Amino acid sequence: MHNKAVTVFGASGRQGLAQIRQLRAQGFWVRAVTRSPERFYTDEFEGVAVVRADYNDPNSLVTACNNADGVFFTHPMFEDAIHVNDHIARVGEAAKKAGVKRLVYNTSSFVPDTPCGEPNYDGNLIRENIFAASGVPLTVIRPVLFMDNLLTNWVKPGLINDGRYRYPHEPTMKANWICLDDVARFMIAALNRDDLIGERIVIGGPEALLPDEIASTLSQAIGKAITFEYVTPRHYGELMYDLFSDVSPLSREEYAQALEAFYIYKNKNNGRAFLVDMKPILERIPIELTPLAQWAKEQDWVLRDDGPSGG
């Protein structure tokens, strides 16, 4: 058992829940910072301390970080850049005031080491630097693409209802999909490794897979024929906005344009933002990664009205 305490921001999102699962499995004491405390009123989360904090209330952030050895912060899926930058600065300041020993920032995407001209990626690089400026020892984890996206309401209904795996990836583009629980394991590793302070680590899953290979793997796990269907980045942006217009700060046109530019960059760069040579990373941080086939077999593929949407 560990005696270390970890504060998890965004605890009720998909990533936060995975982080809490893995922290508890490894014996950490967990404080969940959330606006949805009811998510934790189950036996599964017995022993998890649940706190409310407001990014506009610095004192509440300090309270959330008090007596924590580490703080996990995950880049939120839907938040405008100005607000995210402010939130990160305030969490960094709170962690510093509370005497936190380690910050672990999950960027939720690939981030380049230097500006690349793509606004989303360059924005994430700025946010990493804001956290670094807090002065709290920092490790950044940069996961490229989540297996768990396949369970969301922008992918799963197409799989189950239509037998179509729809994604804005060129058919020849390979990607190292990684599951959220494995991302959480890397974040936990960062808590215990002084040699990872200051590191910014791009991570992915154990296999570089083509879209047709994703479809074939899902066919076996779901038990029905799945075929890949390329969706243009523009159309994909419009579909995503229609699903998340209630939480997006952008207009439909702004959102579609941003996502279009995001995926065009990825496709034109032949998947550079999705491909990772994991061998040297695993030699340094030995984690047993989950193959897509194993992960897919363990998932619930029944469609439900309250299925995951993001986060």
NORLINNOR-V248503 format. One line per field, one symbol per residue. ss: DSSP state (@ for helix, = for strand, . for the rest). A space follows every 50 residues. Layout:
BEGIN
ss: ???
END
This chain:
BEGIN
ss: ....=====....@@@@@@@@@@@@...=====...@@@@..@@@...== =......@@@@@@@@....=====......@@@@@@@@@@@@@@@@@@.. .=====............@@@@@@@@@@@@@@.....======..=@@@@ @....@@@@@@@.====.......=..=.@@@@@@@@@@@@..@@@...= ===.....=.@@@@@@@@@@@@....====..@@@@@@@@@@@@...... .@@@@@@@@@@@@@@@@@.........@@@@@@@.......@@@@@@... ...........
END
